[in-house]
Amino acid sequence: MIAGRHSTIRFLVSLLFLCSFVFIGSTSQASTIVPKNRLYNADGSFAGFDTNEPGLYFLAPSAWTLQGTGTTPSAWLTDSSPVGQPGTTFDLRMTLQPDYSRNAGLVATIKNSNPNALFFPLPSTIQHVTLWIPTVLGDVEATLTPDDTMATPVAIYYRLRFTREQLDVLRQLTHGGVTLQGSISYAYVSPEGTGLTAAPLTVQLPERVINEVVNPPAPDPTRWLLDILRRTQMRAPGVLDGPYSLGAGIRVNLRESLMTARLLNDTYRLSIENGVATVRPTAPVNCRGSIDVLVVELGYRVVVDYEAALEAKLDFATMQLELPSLVFSKVTVNGTTSPFYRDLFQKLIQREDVKQKIVTALSAELQKRILQETLFGL
C-alpha cells in the first residue's frame, strides 16, 4: 500500500514537472506588453500609456487618498495613554490607496470607442513616500509603505501619535479644511527609457474621525459578516442554464442565466453557533433579486424580478453556503405579475441539481466578497 502511494506521488510530481515545463516553454514565446504612447487627461496631467497590445492601457494614479471602500474604517482615533493617565496621548491610524479619478474622462472616451478596453495600473516602482507632519502636530509612530521589502503599491498604512494639545491643534486645522500633505514618486519603463512621475498624497480627515475616540468594541463575531451582507448583491451566473421539463411533454431550454439576490436590512437575524452562521427571516420578505435568462424556444430574454424569504447557512470551516429555503412570494416579468413564472422558477430552484449550482456560485461569490472586503483592509 505504501509502495503504491509512493509511485502515485512520483507520478504526480512528474506530471507537475511536465506541466511546468510546458507552461514555461509556452510563455517564453509570448509577447511582452510594454507602454507605447503617452496619454494625457483633459487638464494636461499625465494619465498613462496605450500599449503594444490593442485595447490594453496602463494608468498612473493621480493621487493617494484615504481609502473609500471596504468595511474597515479608513481612519480611526484611539486612546494610547499609559495606564492611569487616560486622555494624554492618542493614535490616529490611516489606510491610503491610489486614486485614479482624474483619469475618468479619458477612460470614458476610450470606452466609447472600444467598450472592451482593459485598464491596468502602470507597472512602476515606488521610489519614495513622504508624509509631512509638522512637529506641532505629532509624530509618525509606525508606517507600512512600498519599499524594497514590500514592492506592491496596494495600500499605505500610517499610525500617528498625538498629545492632547497636538490633537486639539489638528482638530482646529481639520475644521478649517486643512489637509495633511505628502508625495509619492514613481519610476517606470517608457519607450524613451526610465521615466519618473509623482502623485500627491492628500489626507483630508473627516471631522468625526478627529472628534471621536474609538474604544475597542466587545467581541462580536457577527458584526463583520453583517457588514458584508448589508453591502453585497450576490451574483450567480449560469445557475439556471439547461433543458427542463414543464410536464405534459413540454420542455424549455434556458441559457445565459444570471441570478442576483440582495438581503433587505432589518428583515433577518444572523446567529453564529459552532462555526456555522445562520440567516433566518424575521419578515415575510427578506430578499429581493432578479433572474435574467434567454428562453431558447421563445427566442428572447426574460427578465424576472422577485421577492422571497431566504434562509441560509455558512460553514466557516469550509466557507460553503447552504440554502435550506428560498421561497418566492412575488414574481414579475417586465413589471407584470406572473404566477406562471413564479411557479416555474420556484420549481426549478427546488431541484437538487439547480440548488447545488446556486449554492456553489453563491459560496464562491461570498468568499470573493470576504477577501475583497478584508484583504489589505480594502
Backbone torsions as a table, in degrees:
resi	resn	phi	psi	omega
1	MET	NA	-42.8	179.4
2	ILE	-67.4	-40.5	178.0
3	ALA	-61.4	-39.9	178.2
4	GLY	-63.7	-38.4	179.0
5	ARG	-65.0	-42.4	179.9
6	HIS	-63.2	-39.8	179.2
7	SER	-65.9	-36.4	177.1
8	THR	-64.0	-43.3	179.2
9	ILE	-62.8	-43.1	178.6
10	ARG	-61.2	-38.7	179.4
11	PHE	-63.8	-44.0	-179.1
12	LEU	-65.1	-41.1	178.1
13	VAL	-62.2	-42.8	178.3
14	SER	-62.4	-40.3	-179.4
15	LEU	-65.9	-43.3	178.5
16	LEU	-62.9	-40.4	178.7
17	PHE	-62.1	-43.5	179.6
18	LEU	-63.7	-43.5	-179.9
19	CYS	-62.2	-42.6	-179.9
20	SER	-64.6	-36.2	178.8
21	PHE	-64.9	-44.1	179.3
22	VAL	-64.7	-40.3	-179.5
23	PHE	-64.1	-47.2	-179.4
24	ILE	-64.8	-40.1	-179.4
25	GLY	-63.6	-37.4	-177.4
26	SER	-74.3	-39.8	-177.6
27	THR	-71.7	-24.3	-179.2
28	SER	-65.6	-18.8	-179.8
29	GLN	-95.9	-4.8	-177.3
30	ALA	-75.2	151.4	178.6
31	SER	-78.6	137.7	175.4
32	THR	-79.8	134.1	179.4
33	ILE	-86.4	123.1	-175.5
34	VAL	-131.5	155.0	177.0
35	PRO	-65.0	150.0	177.2
36	LYS	-121.4	-77.5	-173.0
37	ASN	-110.1	137.9	178.7
38	ARG	-67.6	144.4	176.3
39	LEU	-118.0	144.1	-178.4
40	TYR	-129.3	147.9	175.0
41	ASN	-77.8	171.9	-177.6
42	ALA	-61.8	-27.8	-179.9
43	ASP	-86.2	5.7	177.7
44	GLY	89.5	-2.3	-179.4
45	SER	-76.6	151.5	-179.8
46	PHE	-67.8	130.3	-176.6
47	ALA	-110.7	-32.2	-177.3
48	GLY	149.8	-145.4	-176.1
49	PHE	-141.6	152.3	156.8
50	ASP	-84.3	174.9	-173.9
51	THR	-134.4	176.9	177.1
52	ASN	-75.7	-3.7	174.9
53	GLU	-100.1	111.0	-175.6
54	PRO	-55.1	131.2	176.3
55	GLY	84.7	4.1	178.8
56	LEU	-116.5	132.4	-173.7
57	TYR	-129.8	150.0	173.8
58	PHE	-106.7	131.5	178.6
59	LEU	-116.4	142.1	176.2
60	ALA	-102.1	138.6	178.7
61	PRO	-65.5	142.7	179.5
62	SER	-89.9	-15.5	179.5
63	ALA	-169.5	169.2	169.2
64	TRP	-120.2	129.6	-176.4
65	THR	-139.0	173.7	174.3
66	LEU	-55.8	137.3	-179.3
67	GLN	-59.5	148.2	-176.8
68	GLY	-116.6	6.3	-177.7
69	THR	-133.1	170.2	176.4
70	GLY	92.2	165.5	-178.6
71	THR	-88.7	-20.4	177.2
72	THR	-74.4	131.5	-178.9
73	PRO	-63.7	148.5	-179.4
74	SER	-79.0	-24.5	178.0
75	ALA	-153.5	137.6	177.5
76	TRP	-153.0	150.5	-173.8
77	LEU	-111.5	131.6	178.7
78	THR	-128.3	153.7	176.2
79	ASP	-83.4	116.6	-178.3
80	SER	-110.8	24.1	-175.3
81	SER	-66.2	150.4	173.5
82	PRO	-60.6	157.1	179.1
83	VAL	-57.9	131.2	179.2
84	GLY	87.7	-3.6	179.4
85	GLN	-129.7	57.9	-177.5
86	PRO	-62.6	146.5	175.5
87	GLY	77.3	19.4	-179.9
88	THR	-103.4	-33.1	175.8
89	THR	-136.3	151.0	-175.6
90	PHE	-137.9	149.0	176.2
91	ASP	-115.1	130.9	173.9
92	LEU	-108.5	119.0	178.6
93	ARG	-103.6	135.1	-176.9
94	MET	-137.1	140.5	171.4
95	THR	-120.4	127.5	-178.1
96	LEU	-118.4	153.3	-179.0
97	GLN	-140.8	160.2	179.6
98	PRO	-67.3	144.1	-178.5
99	ASP	-118.0	122.2	-179.2
100	TYR	-108.2	15.4	-171.1
101	SER	-62.2	-29.9	-179.9
102	ARG	-64.1	-22.5	-178.5
103	ASN	-86.3	2.5	-173.6
104	ALA	-59.1	-42.2	-179.2
105	GLY	-63.9	-42.3	178.9
106	LEU	-64.2	-44.1	179.3
107	VAL	-60.2	-43.0	179.8
108	ALA	-62.3	-41.2	179.5
109	THR	-62.6	-43.7	180.0
110	ILE	-66.4	-41.7	-179.9
111	LYS	-63.9	-32.2	178.9
112	ASN	-63.0	-33.2	-180.0
113	SER	-94.4	-20.1	179.1
114	ASN	-147.0	90.4	-177.1
115	PRO	-60.1	-20.3	-178.1
116	ASN	-95.5	12.2	-179.8
117	ALA	-61.6	142.6	179.5
118	LEU	-113.9	143.7	-178.2
119	PHE	-128.1	130.6	178.9
120	PHE	-128.2	153.4	173.6
121	PRO	-59.2	140.6	178.6
122	LEU	-61.4	120.4	177.1
123	PRO	-57.7	122.4	-174.5
124	SER	-157.6	167.0	176.1
125	THR	-118.7	125.9	177.8
126	ILE	-74.9	122.0	-176.8
127	GLN	-86.1	-40.3	-174.2
128	HIS	-158.9	140.4	176.4
129	VAL	-123.5	129.2	-178.8
130	THR	-131.4	132.4	169.8
131	LEU	-125.1	117.9	-176.6
132	TRP	-86.2	116.7	178.5
133	ILE	-121.8	105.4	176.0
134	PRO	-58.6	145.7	-177.9
135	THR	-54.0	-35.2	-178.1
136	VAL	-64.4	-17.5	-177.0
137	LEU	-102.8	0.4	177.0
138	GLY	118.4	-162.2	-174.3
139	ASP	-137.6	155.8	171.9
140	VAL	-84.6	114.9	-178.1
141	GLU	-90.6	-34.0	-178.8
142	ALA	-152.4	146.8	179.4
143	THR	-149.2	146.5	174.0
144	LEU	-132.3	102.1	-177.8
145	THR	-129.1	155.6	177.6
146	PRO	-59.8	130.8	177.4
147	ASP	-154.8	-154.8	-178.4
148	ASP	-64.3	-25.8	-177.6
149	THR	-99.1	-19.3	177.6
150	MET	-137.2	89.9	-169.7
151	ALA	-86.9	-14.2	-175.1
152	THR	-82.6	115.8	-177.5
153	PRO	-82.5	66.7	-179.1
154	VAL	-86.0	-44.1	-178.3
155	ALA	-158.7	163.0	176.6
156	ILE	-125.9	137.5	-178.4
157	TYR	-121.5	136.6	175.2
158	TYR	-133.1	145.1	166.8
159	ARG	-124.9	117.9	-178.3
160	LEU	-105.5	143.4	-178.4
161	ARG	-111.4	131.1	-179.6
162	PHE	-128.9	146.2	165.0
163	THR	-83.7	172.0	178.3
164	ARG	-59.0	-42.2	-178.4
165	GLU	-66.3	-42.0	179.2
166	GLN	-64.6	-38.0	178.9
167	LEU	-65.5	-36.8	177.0
168	ASP	-62.6	-41.0	177.5
169	VAL	-63.8	-44.4	-179.8
170	LEU	-61.6	-37.7	178.2
171	ARG	-62.8	-40.9	178.0
172	GLN	-63.9	-44.4	-179.9
173	LEU	-65.3	-41.1	179.6
174	THR	-63.4	-41.6	178.4
175	HIS	-61.4	-30.6	179.0
176	GLY	-86.8	3.4	177.4
177	GLY	86.3	9.4	179.6
178	VAL	-75.2	142.3	-179.1
179	THR	-116.1	158.0	168.9
180	LEU	-81.8	138.8	-173.2
181	GLN	-122.4	155.6	175.5
182	GLY	-167.7	-167.5	178.6
183	SER	-154.1	156.4	176.7
184	ILE	-131.2	123.0	-179.8
185	SER	-105.2	141.9	-176.4
186	TYR	-122.2	153.3	166.8
187	ALA	-123.0	136.7	-178.3
188	TYR	-143.8	161.5	179.0
189	VAL	-91.4	127.2	179.1
190	SER	-125.4	170.3	177.9
191	PRO	-58.8	-25.3	-179.6
192	GLU	-89.5	-1.8	-175.7
193	GLY	121.2	-157.3	179.1
194	THR	-71.5	128.1	178.9
195	GLY	-110.6	156.7	179.3
196	LEU	-125.5	141.3	175.1
197	THR	-150.5	171.0	180.0
198	ALA	-146.4	153.0	176.7
199	ALA	-129.9	139.4	178.6
200	PRO	-70.8	146.6	173.6
201	LEU	-107.0	113.4	-173.7
202	THR	-123.4	124.2	-179.9
203	VAL	-116.0	102.3	174.2
204	GLN	-99.1	102.5	-174.6
205	LEU	-81.2	127.1	172.4
206	PRO	-62.6	141.4	-177.6
207	GLU	-61.0	-33.5	-178.2
208	ARG	-62.6	-32.0	180.0
209	VAL	-66.0	-42.8	-177.2
210	ILE	-75.3	-28.1	-175.6
211	ASN	-90.4	-10.2	-175.5
212	GLU	-120.3	118.5	175.2
213	VAL	-87.4	121.8	-175.9
214	VAL	-89.8	119.3	174.1
215	ASN	-91.2	143.0	179.7
216	PRO	-54.8	124.7	-178.6
217	PRO	-72.7	157.6	174.2
218	ALA	-62.9	144.5	-179.4
219	PRO	-54.3	128.1	179.0
220	ASP	-141.6	96.7	-175.7
221	PRO	-66.8	-10.9	-179.2
222	THR	-91.3	-17.3	-169.3
223	ARG	-63.7	-49.9	-175.7
224	TRP	-65.3	-36.6	179.4
225	LEU	-70.9	-37.9	175.8
226	LEU	-60.4	-41.1	178.9
227	ASP	-58.7	-43.3	-179.4
228	ILE	-67.9	-43.4	-179.6
229	LEU	-62.6	-35.8	-179.3
230	ARG	-71.3	-25.9	-175.6
231	ARG	-98.5	-9.0	-166.0
232	THR	-106.9	133.6	165.0
233	GLN	-104.2	116.8	-178.9
234	MET	-74.6	142.0	177.8
235	ARG	-126.1	130.6	-179.7
236	ALA	-130.9	89.3	-179.0
237	PRO	-76.8	141.4	171.6
238	GLY	77.0	4.3	-172.4
239	VAL	-73.4	-20.6	-179.9
240	LEU	-106.2	6.7	-180.0
241	ASP	-65.8	140.2	175.2
242	GLY	136.9	171.8	177.1
243	PRO	-88.3	141.5	-179.4
244	TYR	-136.7	146.5	176.7
245	SER	-97.2	130.4	178.1
246	LEU	-99.4	4.0	-177.4
247	GLY	90.6	164.3	179.6
248	ALA	56.5	31.1	177.7
249	GLY	76.4	7.1	-178.5
250	ILE	-94.3	128.9	178.5
251	ARG	-124.8	151.8	-179.4
252	VAL	-136.4	141.0	177.6
253	ASN	-111.8	125.8	179.4
254	LEU	-111.7	138.0	179.9
255	ARG	-138.7	161.7	173.6
256	GLU	52.2	41.6	-177.2
257	SER	-80.7	147.1	173.5
258	LEU	-139.1	119.1	178.8
259	MET	-109.2	130.7	176.5
260	THR	-121.2	155.8	179.2
261	ALA	-152.9	140.6	176.3
262	ARG	-138.1	129.3	176.3
263	LEU	-75.1	142.6	-179.7
264	LEU	-92.8	137.7	-178.5
265	ASN	-61.5	144.8	175.0
266	ASP	61.5	28.4	178.2
267	THR	-125.3	9.2	-179.0
268	TYR	-151.8	162.7	178.3
269	ARG	-120.2	133.9	178.4
270	LEU	-109.7	126.3	176.9
271	SER	-132.0	149.9	179.5
272	ILE	-126.7	126.5	-179.8
273	GLU	-148.7	129.0	178.2
274	ASN	54.5	40.2	175.9
275	GLY	77.6	12.3	179.2
276	VAL	-123.7	124.2	175.4
277	ALA	-93.5	131.6	-177.9
278	THR	-122.3	129.7	174.5
279	VAL	-104.8	121.7	178.4
280	ARG	-124.1	137.2	-179.3
281	PRO	-69.3	144.0	172.8
282	THR	-116.2	7.7	179.0
283	ALA	-144.3	158.0	-180.0
284	PRO	-56.7	-31.1	177.9
285	VAL	-126.7	121.0	176.7
286	ASN	-125.6	7.5	-175.0
287	CYS	-149.0	137.5	172.1
288	ARG	-128.3	150.4	178.9
289	GLY	-170.2	-167.3	-178.9
290	SER	-145.9	158.6	173.6
291	ILE	-130.5	118.2	179.0
292	ASP	-112.6	118.2	-172.5
293	VAL	-147.3	146.8	174.5
294	LEU	-92.3	120.0	175.5
295	VAL	-93.6	107.2	-171.5
296	VAL	-59.5	-44.4	-176.5
297	GLU	-63.6	-31.8	179.8
298	LEU	-86.6	-22.5	178.7
299	GLY	77.5	17.2	176.5
300	TYR	-149.3	167.8	-177.8
301	ARG	-85.7	145.7	175.1
302	VAL	-115.4	126.7	177.6
303	VAL	-110.9	115.6	-174.7
304	VAL	-112.3	128.7	171.1
305	ASP	-105.3	137.5	-175.8
306	TYR	-138.0	157.1	168.2
307	GLU	-119.7	146.1	-174.6
308	ALA	-154.9	164.2	168.6
309	ALA	-104.7	120.5	-173.7
310	LEU	-119.0	135.2	171.0
311	GLU	-122.0	133.8	-175.8
312	ALA	-140.4	155.2	174.9
313	LYS	-132.2	141.5	178.5
314	LEU	-126.8	118.7	178.1
315	ASP	-87.8	113.7	-177.0
316	PHE	-69.1	-22.1	-179.3
317	ALA	-70.9	-36.0	-177.6
318	THR	-115.0	-8.1	-175.4
319	MET	55.0	38.6	177.5
320	GLN	-105.4	138.7	-178.8
321	LEU	-97.7	144.2	171.7
322	GLU	-120.5	150.4	176.5
323	LEU	-123.3	84.0	178.2
324	PRO	-60.2	-30.1	-176.3
325	SER	-154.8	134.3	171.2
326	LEU	-145.0	102.1	-172.9
327	VAL	-116.2	117.6	177.9
328	PHE	-73.9	132.1	175.5
329	SER	-108.4	-20.8	-179.9
330	LYS	-151.9	132.8	178.5
331	VAL	-135.4	131.4	175.3
332	THR	-125.7	146.1	175.3
333	VAL	-119.2	114.8	-175.6
334	ASN	54.1	38.2	176.6
335	GLY	84.3	-0.9	-178.1
336	THR	-108.2	130.6	179.4
337	THR	-61.2	135.2	-174.4
338	SER	-138.0	95.1	175.4
339	PRO	-59.4	-32.4	-178.9
340	PHE	-61.3	-50.4	-178.8
341	TYR	-71.1	-31.9	175.5
342	ARG	-59.5	-49.0	-179.5
343	ASP	-67.3	-37.4	-179.0
344	LEU	-62.5	-52.9	-175.9
345	PHE	-73.3	-30.2	174.5
346	GLN	-63.8	-40.1	178.6
347	LYS	-66.7	-42.3	-178.9
348	LEU	-64.4	-42.1	-175.1
349	ILE	-69.7	-22.1	178.1
350	GLN	-80.8	-11.8	177.2
351	ARG	-68.3	137.7	-175.6
352	GLU	-62.6	-38.8	-179.2
353	ASP	-67.2	-40.3	178.9
354	VAL	-69.6	-43.2	179.4
355	LYS	-59.3	-39.4	179.9
356	GLN	-65.6	-39.0	178.0
357	LYS	-65.8	-38.5	178.2
358	ILE	-65.1	-45.4	-179.4
359	VAL	-61.4	-43.8	-179.4
360	THR	-63.2	-45.0	-178.6
361	ALA	-66.2	-43.9	-178.7
362	LEU	-70.4	-33.4	176.2
363	SER	-62.4	-46.7	179.1
364	ALA	-62.8	-40.2	-179.9
365	GLU	-64.7	-44.0	-178.4
366	LEU	-67.7	-39.5	176.6
367	GLN	-59.9	-42.6	179.3
368	LYS	-63.3	-42.2	179.8
369	ARG	-64.2	-42.2	179.7
370	ILE	-60.9	-43.3	178.7
371	LEU	-66.9	-43.2	-179.0
372	GLN	-63.7	-36.4	-177.9
373	GLU	-82.2	-15.2	-172.5
374	THR	-112.5	-42.9	-175.6
375	LEU	-61.6	125.6	-177.6
376	PHE	63.2	8.8	-178.6
377	GLY	71.0	14.7	-175.9
378	LEU	-104.3	NA	NA
